[in-house]
């Protein structure tokens, strides 16, 4: 049993956990600091959000910036406070995730490692934080290793499970991800755990379950930032199902709550392009990139421009993809190998894409990498590559995820291999899932189907 003095000296847990696009940071409550109720304003809101944030919910950049200033001020007078160092690192990581500022990642690492230097043993807050940082940087093996080490020591430490869910997903281990979700929901039920469950359902192809679970999680959100993130993901799910008007409704709800949430604005741009409103789409893409300059948004914008015949402008966006990815890497980030492979396959050097994506498959054998590697092999050409491309494309569609791009790639590769029946089925499936899945490739899917024509009457000869 702890003595009364030990209890008074003990600080609560600052937590940090993440999944795929949801890497989140932990913050301390004011009660934890023995400072009484949280003060009104951003610092108070950020501290009051500790429980939700630890479970996988975001906090707003404004509140996080206030918390960062508050903890930095505290640490100047109390440099041996290991928990506040962990809080500071967590806040930097969450802000970098939200704003796409890669400079926050080195700051997060410095603070988290300093927390460990002050308290090398029994410091799970910093250990979970470093696992989440590895996940955010695309180093999912390290995230898994660090997360499992914490879980082994403290199986009921629920804050580690969001990190493990994200790492398992990126490593293609759907079973382990589902088990981690079940454990998290048993230990810490709530909207954040429900949102993570929805992501796992989606990856397994359970689209209706994913949508219903995410809607529940968003309705129960405890903060504006959490609700905005949920509305954005609801829009993404609706878009993937081929429901642009429904997607638009969710994106616009997110933007009403936070007009500077760039990911939702990019989602609206995608819908505007699909509805034949390229001027509105361009306005939204530019605004999104001002607020959230992610490499993948430059890639999306470039493909929309190319679909309009504005090739030189598209190439400028593709150049920015490489520059932004290089800047992220310079600041200790990563995770853009898949995107760069996709860029090379369609807008650069397919052979370089194959080399990059083979290496990425060895690191992270998930459905997205399988699909991109299949397409790069197809783009590079050659009978041997085509056989291998078919194998990887079938791996991608075999995971359960209902992704229109995956089915288009499989159908196009089958068409090149003269497997015309399967090609027709899979091209039709791509357009059935989402008729506007890509401004460049959806029209090509229709052209390929028209060229294939109708099936032979009476079915195939064999």
Secondary structure, DSSP 8 states (H G I E B T S, - for coil): ---HHHHHH-------EEETTEEE-----TGGGTS-S--SSHHHHHHHTHHHHHTT----HHHHHHHHHHHHHHHHH-TT-HHHHHHHHHHHHHHHHHHT-THHHHHHHHHHHHHHHH--SS-HHHHHHHHHHHHHTT-HHHHHHHHHHHHHH-TT-GGGHHHHHHHHHHTT-HHHHHHHHHHHHHHS-SHHHHHHHHHHHHHTT-HHHHHHHHHHHHHT-SSHHHHHHHHHHHHHHHHHTT-HHHHHHHHHHHHHH-TT-HHHHHHHHHHHHHTT-HHHHHHHHHHHHHH---HHHHHHHHHHHHHTT-HHHHHHHHHHHHHHHHHHHHTT----HHHHHHHHHHHS-HHHHHHHHHHHHHH---HHHHHHHHHHHHHH--HHHHHHHHHHHHHHHHTS---HHHHHHHHHHHHHTT-HHHHHHHHHHHHHH-TTS-TTHHHHHHHHHHHH-S--TTS---
